[in-house]
Amino acid sequence: MKSIMDYLRLILFVSGVLLGVQVPAFVDQYGQRLQAHTQEAKLSLDQFQRDADRFFAGDIQRLIQHYQQNPDQVVNAGGDSIEAIYQRYQLLNDALNQFNQTAYSGFEQVAFEPLEDIRQEVWQNFSHTIMLDTRAIAIGLVIGFILSLACELCLVGCGKGCRHAYRAMKPKAKMNTE
């Protein structure tokens, strides 16, 4: 029975390690998608930025206001569209800058402040890869250890709880037979 428990511990640890090495791959794919979306938004905004450079000394906000104040409804709605593209670019660019601040800021962003649409896109299209750099190995070992320890503590706690309940019921059974 002891060897079976040892094998179960080993399986839990290895499963935790394999799960843990997926975390850096997910964060890497999130960063790649974030960068791609930022570049796409910038390309969408470039023509309007050229117009802002040409007519408004590079101030895209003034270009947007010009469009929005135009009495023509079509041009006015175009200003709203340009503003939406500009806001999206700002959001993506800020997120990308935050993502690239430090070696671990990407992990922090994905865990606590992700852009939901990007995270969902990565989650739906995630390709399981194993990155064997020092971060992936460290995270894998930590998650493997935590998973093994948590399961071990749960099993020990359940065993002690069952043993305590059995002992509590056992004297009552002897009293009922007398």
C-alpha positions as CSV (number, residue, x, y, z in Angstrom):
1,M,0.0,0.0,0.0
2,K,2.9,2.4,0.8
3,S,4.4,1.9,-2.7
4,I,1.0,2.8,-4.3
5,M,0.9,6.0,-2.3
6,D,4.5,6.8,-3.3
7,Y,3.5,6.3,-7.0
8,L,0.5,8.5,-6.6
9,R,2.7,11.2,-5.0
10,L,5.0,10.9,-8.0
11,I,2.2,11.1,-10.5
12,L,0.8,14.2,-8.8
13,F,4.2,15.8,-8.7
14,V,4.9,15.1,-12.4
15,S,1.4,16.3,-13.4
16,G,2.0,19.5,-11.5
17,V,5.3,20.0,-13.2
18,L,3.7,19.4,-16.6
19,L,0.9,21.8,-15.8
20,G,3.4,24.4,-14.4
21,V,5.6,24.4,-17.5
22,Q,2.5,25.3,-19.6
23,V,2.1,28.6,-17.6
24,P,5.1,30.4,-19.3
25,A,4.0,29.1,-22.7
26,F,0.5,30.6,-22.1
27,V,2.0,33.9,-21.0
28,D,4.3,33.9,-24.0
29,Q,1.4,33.3,-26.4
30,Y,-0.6,36.1,-24.6
31,G,2.3,38.5,-25.2
32,Q,2.6,37.5,-28.9
33,R,-1.1,38.1,-29.4
34,L,-1.0,41.4,-27.5
35,Q,1.8,42.6,-29.7
36,A,0.0,41.5,-32.9
37,H,-3.2,43.3,-31.9
38,T,-1.2,46.4,-31.0
39,Q,0.5,46.4,-34.4
40,E,-2.8,45.9,-36.1
41,A,-4.4,48.8,-34.3
42,K,-1.4,51.0,-35.1
43,L,-1.7,50.1,-38.8
44,S,-5.4,51.0,-38.7
45,L,-4.6,54.3,-37.1
46,D,-1.6,55.2,-39.3
47,Q,-3.6,56.9,-42.1
48,F,-5.5,59.0,-39.7
49,Q,-2.2,59.9,-37.9
50,R,-0.8,61.0,-41.2
51,D,-3.8,63.3,-41.7
52,A,-3.3,64.6,-38.1
53,D,0.4,65.2,-38.9
54,R,-0.5,67.0,-42.1
55,F,-3.4,69.2,-40.9
56,F,-3.2,69.4,-37.0
57,A,0.5,69.3,-36.2
58,G,0.3,65.6,-35.3
59,D,-2.5,66.0,-32.7
60,I,-4.9,63.2,-33.5
61,Q,-7.4,64.4,-30.8
62,R,-7.9,67.6,-32.8
63,L,-8.5,65.5,-36.0
64,I,-11.1,63.4,-34.1
65,Q,-12.8,66.6,-32.8
66,H,-12.8,68.0,-36.4
67,Y,-14.5,64.9,-37.6
68,Q,-17.0,64.9,-34.7
69,Q,-17.9,68.5,-35.1
70,N,-18.7,68.2,-38.8
71,P,-22.4,68.7,-39.5
72,D,-22.3,65.8,-42.0
73,Q,-23.5,62.7,-40.1
74,V,-21.3,60.4,-42.1
75,V,-18.1,62.4,-41.3
76,N,-19.3,62.8,-37.7
77,A,-19.7,59.0,-37.3
78,G,-16.3,58.6,-38.9
79,G,-14.9,60.7,-36.0
80,D,-16.4,58.2,-33.5
81,S,-14.8,55.3,-35.4
82,I,-11.4,57.0,-35.4
83,E,-11.7,57.7,-31.7
84,A,-12.6,54.0,-31.1
85,I,-9.5,52.9,-33.0
86,Y,-7.4,55.4,-31.2
87,Q,-8.7,54.3,-27.7
88,R,-8.1,50.7,-28.6
89,Y,-4.6,51.4,-29.7
90,Q,-3.9,53.3,-26.5
91,L,-5.3,50.4,-24.4
92,L,-3.2,47.8,-26.3
93,N,-0.1,49.9,-26.3
94,D,-0.3,50.6,-22.5
95,A,-0.9,46.9,-21.9
96,L,2.1,45.9,-24.1
97,N,4.4,48.4,-22.3
98,Q,3.3,47.0,-18.9
99,F,3.7,43.4,-20.2
100,N,7.3,44.1,-21.2
101,Q,8.4,46.1,-18.1
102,T,10.2,43.2,-16.4
103,A,10.8,39.5,-16.9
104,Y,7.9,38.7,-14.6
105,S,5.5,41.5,-15.4
106,G,3.9,39.4,-18.1
107,F,3.0,36.8,-15.6
108,E,1.5,39.4,-13.3
109,Q,-0.5,41.0,-16.1
110,V,-2.0,37.6,-17.2
111,A,-2.8,36.7,-13.7
112,F,-4.3,39.9,-12.3
113,E,-5.0,42.5,-15.1
114,P,-5.3,40.7,-18.5
115,L,-7.2,42.2,-21.4
116,E,-10.1,39.7,-21.4
117,D,-10.5,39.5,-25.1
118,I,-6.8,38.7,-25.7
119,R,-6.8,36.2,-22.8
120,Q,-9.9,34.4,-24.2
121,E,-8.4,34.4,-27.7
122,V,-5.2,32.7,-26.3
123,W,-7.2,30.3,-24.2
124,Q,-9.3,29.2,-27.2
125,N,-6.3,28.8,-29.5
126,F,-3.7,27.7,-27.0
127,S,-1.1,25.3,-28.3
128,H,0.4,23.2,-25.6
129,T,4.1,23.6,-25.7
130,I,6.9,23.0,-23.2
131,M,9.3,25.8,-22.8
132,L,12.4,24.6,-21.0
133,D,13.9,27.9,-19.8
134,T,14.7,28.6,-16.2
135,R,11.4,30.3,-15.5
136,A,9.4,27.4,-16.9
137,I,11.4,24.9,-14.9
138,A,11.1,26.9,-11.7
139,I,7.4,27.4,-12.1
140,G,6.8,23.8,-13.0
141,L,8.7,22.6,-9.9
142,V,6.9,25.0,-7.6
143,I,3.4,24.1,-9.0
144,G,4.3,20.4,-8.9
145,F,5.4,20.7,-5.2
146,I,2.4,22.7,-4.2
147,L,0.0,20.3,-6.0
148,S,1.6,17.3,-4.4
149,L,1.7,18.9,-1.0
150,A,-1.9,20.1,-1.2
151,C,-3.2,16.7,-2.2
152,E,-1.1,15.0,0.5
153,L,-2.4,17.3,3.1
154,C,-6.0,16.8,2.0
155,L,-5.6,13.0,2.0
156,V,-3.9,13.0,5.5
157,G,-6.6,15.4,6.8
158,C,-9.4,13.1,5.4
159,G,-7.7,10.1,6.9
160,K,-7.4,11.6,10.3
161,G,-11.0,12.9,10.1
162,C,-12.3,9.4,9.2
163,R,-10.2,7.8,11.9
164,H,-11.5,10.3,14.5
165,A,-15.1,9.7,13.4
166,Y,-14.5,5.9,13.5
167,R,-13.1,6.1,17.0
168,A,-16.0,8.3,18.1
169,M,-18.5,5.9,16.8
170,K,-16.8,2.7,18.1
171,P,-17.4,3.3,21.9
172,K,-21.1,4.1,21.2
173,A,-21.4,0.7,19.4
174,K,-20.0,-1.1,22.4
175,M,-22.4,0.7,24.8
176,N,-25.4,-0.2,22.7
177,T,-24.6,-3.9,22.8
178,E,-24.4,-4.0,26.6
